[in-house]
Amino acid sequence: MSKPTKSRPRQLNRAQLKAYEARRTIEMNRGMANPTGEAVTARPLSTTRRVQALSRVEEYAIIRSDLRRLLLILAVLLATLIVLTFFLR
């Protein structure tokens, strides 16, 4: 019988943290706009990073938007494949 393994939290590397922060910044700024209608630009990341835990609702919102984006890409690729199938026969 094998020994039960202890699960420890997975550590993110620097590239994953940077991508996570960039995606979080985009998601947070997506709904915000200036009174003139211009989009709010994300502030540059400082050299000292503070990682803040997101709430479950915020995490799910990011996951939902990523899934929506992936489904849109899938639909476009599928439609392209079907159209090209008829043209290339």
C-alpha positions as CSV (number, residue, x, y, z in Angstrom):
1,M,0.0,0.0,0.0
2,S,1.4,3.4,-0.9
3,K,1.8,6.2,1.5
4,P,-0.7,9.1,1.3
5,T,0.9,12.2,-0.2
6,K,0.6,15.5,1.5
7,S,-0.8,18.2,-0.8
8,R,1.0,21.5,-0.4
9,P,0.0,24.7,-2.1
10,R,1.5,25.1,-5.6
11,Q,4.0,27.9,-5.9
12,L,3.7,30.1,-9.0
13,N,6.7,31.1,-10.9
14,R,7.5,34.7,-11.9
15,A,6.0,34.5,-15.4
16,Q,2.8,33.0,-14.0
17,L,2.5,35.8,-11.4
18,K,3.1,38.4,-14.0
19,A,0.5,37.0,-16.4
20,Y,-2.0,36.7,-13.5
21,E,-1.5,40.3,-12.4
22,A,-1.8,41.5,-16.0
23,R,-5.0,39.5,-16.5
24,R,-6.4,40.8,-13.2
25,T,-5.6,44.4,-14.1
26,I,-7.3,44.0,-17.4
27,E,-10.4,42.5,-15.8
28,M,-10.5,45.2,-13.2
29,N,-10.2,48.0,-15.7
30,R,-12.6,46.5,-18.3
31,G,-15.7,48.0,-16.7
32,M,-14.2,51.3,-15.7
33,A,-14.2,54.3,-18.1
34,N,-13.6,58.0,-17.8
35,P,-16.5,60.4,-18.0
36,T,-15.2,61.3,-21.5
37,G,-15.8,57.7,-22.6
38,E,-12.1,56.8,-22.9
39,A,-10.9,53.6,-21.4
40,V,-8.8,53.7,-18.2
41,T,-5.2,52.7,-18.8
42,A,-3.7,50.2,-16.4
43,R,-1.0,51.7,-14.2
44,P,2.5,50.2,-14.7
45,L,3.5,47.4,-12.4
46,S,6.0,48.5,-9.8
47,T,9.1,46.7,-8.9
48,T,7.8,45.7,-5.5
49,R,4.9,43.4,-5.9
50,R,2.1,42.9,-3.5
51,V,0.0,39.8,-4.2
52,Q,-3.5,40.2,-2.9
53,A,-5.9,37.3,-2.6
54,L,-8.9,37.6,-4.8
55,S,-12.4,36.8,-3.5
56,R,-14.0,33.7,-4.9
57,V,-16.4,35.9,-6.9
58,E,-13.6,37.7,-8.6
59,E,-11.8,34.5,-9.4
60,Y,-14.9,33.0,-10.9
61,A,-15.4,36.2,-12.9
62,I,-11.9,35.9,-14.4
63,I,-12.4,32.2,-15.1
64,R,-15.8,32.9,-16.7
65,S,-14.4,35.6,-19.0
66,D,-11.5,33.3,-20.0
67,L,-13.9,30.5,-20.8
68,R,-16.1,32.8,-22.8
69,R,-13.1,34.0,-24.8
70,L,-12.1,30.4,-25.5
71,L,-15.6,29.4,-26.6
72,L,-15.6,32.3,-29.0
73,I,-12.3,31.3,-30.5
74,L,-13.6,27.7,-30.7
75,A,-16.7,28.8,-32.5
76,V,-14.7,30.9,-35.0
77,L,-12.3,28.1,-35.7
78,L,-15.1,25.6,-36.1
79,A,-17.0,27.9,-38.5
80,T,-13.8,28.4,-40.5
81,L,-13.2,24.7,-40.7
82,I,-16.7,24.0,-41.9
83,V,-16.6,26.8,-44.6
84,L,-13.2,25.7,-45.8
85,T,-14.4,22.1,-46.0
86,F,-17.1,23.0,-48.5
87,F,-14.8,25.3,-50.5
88,L,-11.9,22.8,-50.8
89,R,-13.8,19.8,-51.9
